[in-house]
Structures are given as structure tokens and as C-alpha cells.
Amino acid sequence: MSFRWLSTLVVALALHGAEPIRLHPENPRYYLFRGKPFLVVTSAEHYGALINLDFDYRKYFDTLARDGMRMTRFFTGLYREAPDSFNITRNTLAPAANRFLTPYRRTARPGALDGLTLWDLDQWNPDYFRRLHELVRYASERGILVQVTLFCTYYTDSMWEASPLHARNNVNGLPEVKRTEVLTLQHPALVARQEAFVRKMVTELNGYDNVTYEICNEPYFHGVTLEWQHRIAELIAATEAKLPNKHLIARNVANFTEAVIEPHPAVSILHFHYARPPVAVAMNYSTNRLIGFDETGFDGTLDVPYRIQGWDFILAGGGHYNHLDYSFTAGHEDGTFEFPKNQPGGGGPELRRQLRRLIEFMEGFDFLRMKPRNELILGGIPEEASARLLAGDGRAYALYLHHGQVLRDRLPRYVVRTGALRATPVLNLPAGNYTARWWHPRDGRIEEPQTFEHPGGPCYLATPEYREDIALELRRR
């Protein structure tokens, strides 16, 4: 152990003085962070904050903190995109070649496929690790969780050819490997390099309490094997077994949903992308792990699909919602970039306000002691609408009703009914005196509380007029 690394670790531990974020011991479907239950709801940039030297992460984290957002997700420099990838305008994961920061030093020897010099995988890049520490520390000071996504599947040959690990980009004699075999155990020399990188990252970041690890982004595409993912999870755990702190490990399971049978014991978080409707929560609730909706997008540029998807997922019992916000770009780290209408997804200040209301709504409850109870909804939900109910011990109920739908084989895929709406949900409630307040997630209005006595059984709860969605805070006194 080097003195330089040890001093960095001591400084980090002294700065935070708390154990890393973990699953809450009373309810492992939520986080415990700095002594408090911690619900992750965020609208964050497209994963380039570390590797894009043109991106001002300080302004970005100041914006997230100001807007009440709680997490960012970043990729680590073994993968990057091109400016036209996925039709994302001013993509932060597509820095210019000379502004792309990686864990490795460049040599003086020309020949890399990006037109610059080759990397040396035996030489760590001090500029990279300096920025890594500064970024994570700055986020920590603002109470923001950092999800370190160690690897990403390579969607195209050009993406693999942009990686320092590609044989033609370094001086270390790695074999030529097909991109569909990169994140597998087929090539021991390549796996050894990946393992060295993981050990380095996990060691460098061990002192921070605001870090979680995700093994790989979208490993269900292009040949990534589950055995390789398990190897990385075990390596993280084995590396930290010799270090002061232990951090949570996430596995990105699937787009939409999938049942996880016998999850790996080192994995504490199950992430899904595009998990709308949120059936992944109910399907995996019995795993006693935190379930996250970890990437949105591709439902157009309006705010309403992503607001509804966030509220819907959290009220279904999820503990983590990460919206992919295209209003954050280099030069617009305050989240004000006005992206074109043909952008795959959306974002911006107004959406972040709407998601902050979700945090405020949920934190008004003791949500650790609540669980999904949709069976208590007896009726009254309009045919084209959906409803979710969290309930705790017969004393607190959180109901969410929305008019968003996924349309298969049509564009846009997610549509929301607009116009003035009313409904009368029917809940099966115990006898008692109740206080009800209706929340309008769209514009932030909260209706005046109403009190009533209920004899027990079906209870008819007429909404005020609303648009798109509405939430009910209901308490038995």
C-alpha cells in the first residue's frame, strides 16, 4: 500500500466520518445514508461527468443540489460514444479525442485508432485519478450519491475501437478481440486488465461514503456473460474485504423487467432500464434487495412521461429512480440546454421540480414501514388509468393515480391523457378518523386537508379536478 494512496484514504475518511451508503437494515428495499433513510430520485446527465474534460462537474453538482436531486451516474473511461450516437445532441459521453480522460497514460508512440498516441495499460493516469477524487469529494459535500458504472457493453464496432483496451489502441500486446467477447471470460489477458482496473478503482474510492458500484451498463446486449458479471462482483467484494469500507454493488438486470432467480450474494441492488410500467418491482420484491429504475429516455422530450414514470415506480415500491436528463451538456452544466425536439428523451428545470415533489411527498411518510398494497384498491380507477398504493400498518396510505400508457408498436410509445379529469378511487380501509390531502405532481398544488370518519370497508375518495396524474396522502388518526 503506497503512502500516497493511504493519505488520500485517511483524508476521505476524516472528511466523511460515516460508513458508506448501504441498504437500510429495517427495510433493505431502501438506502440508509448518513444515518437516515435515503430515497434516490434524480434527473442527471448522460454519464460523462468524469471522462469529459469540457464538463464542469462543480456547476453540475451545484445544480443537482439546488434542485434537490440526489444522484449521478458516471462511466469510467473504458467506453465512449461518438457525437451522433443515439441521436443525442451534445452528448457528454462523446468528448473530442483530445478531451477524453481515461485511467491510462498516453505514450509518445502514434497509432491509436482515434488519431492520437497509444495508451500504456501499465501506467495509470494521475490526471484521471485526481479528477476522480475531486469529483466524488465535491458530490459528497453536496450530499449526492455517485454510482460508478465500471463497464458498458459495446453497441458497435466503432465504440469498441474507441476503447483503450482495444488491441490497436495500446502498447501492451493484448489480443484482437471481437466486441461481443470483450466482457466475457474468454480472453484471460483482457480479463486480467479489467480486473486490475476494478481493483484500482475500488481501492481509490474506498474512503468515500457516497459511492456505489454498478458492474456493467446494459450487459444484456452484445454478448456480455453473467459469469463475467459475477466475477467482477466477487472481485469488488474481495478487494474491499482488505479495506476499511464496503460498498454496495448493483447489477443492471434488463430493459423493462425480468425475474431474478437466486441473485448473487455480492449484489445488493437490482437495476432496470425503461421499467414502465413498474412490474419489475413486484416481480423482484421478494429478493429483499433495492430495486432501481436506472435509466429513462426514448419517450420524447415532454416532461410528463418521465414525471409519471418516476412517481409510478417509487409508489410501486421501488427505491431508486434515475432520469436521463439531456438538458445537462458541456457549457450548460446548470441543466438549461434547450435540446431539439427530435431528441430521444427530455429533462430540464421544470421536470426536476416535479421530481423533487415526489421526494417531498414520500418523505412525509415513514416509508420504511410501508409496502405495496394494491389489493386494497377495490375500484374506481378509470379504464385507461393506473394506480399504485403504499400502505403501512393501517395508519398511512400513499395513493398515486395517473393516465400514462405504454403503447406497443407505436410512436410515441408512451402517451398520457390530457384534459380535466376526475376519479373516485375506492380503498378498503379500517374504521377510524382520517385526514386526506390531494397532491398535484404536475404543478405542485396541494389541496386543503379534509377530515372524515369511516366505519370500515370500502371508502370512496373523490378526487378534485386534475390533469395527467394525482396523489393522495391519507392518514388514520
Beta strands, then each sheet from edge to edge (+ up, - down):
strand 1: 22-24
strand 2: 27-33
strand 3: 36-38
strand 4: 40-44
strand 5: 71-75
strand 6: 104-110
strand 7: 117-124
strand 8: 145-152
strand 9: 211-217
strand 10: 249-255
strand 11: 269-273
strand 12: 290-295
strand 13: 320-324
strand 14: 371-372
strand 15: 377-379
strand 16: 386-392
strand 17: 396-402
strand 18: 404-406
strand 19: 414-416
strand 20: 426-429
strand 21: 432-439
strand 22: 450-454
strand 23: 457-460
strand 24: 469-476
sheet 1: 1+ 2- 3+
sheet 2: 4+ 13+ 12+ 11+ 10+ 9+ 8+ 5+
sheet 3: 6+ 7-
sheet 4: 14+ 16- 17+ 24- 21+ 22-
sheet 5: 15+ 20- 23+
sheet 6: 18+ 19-
end
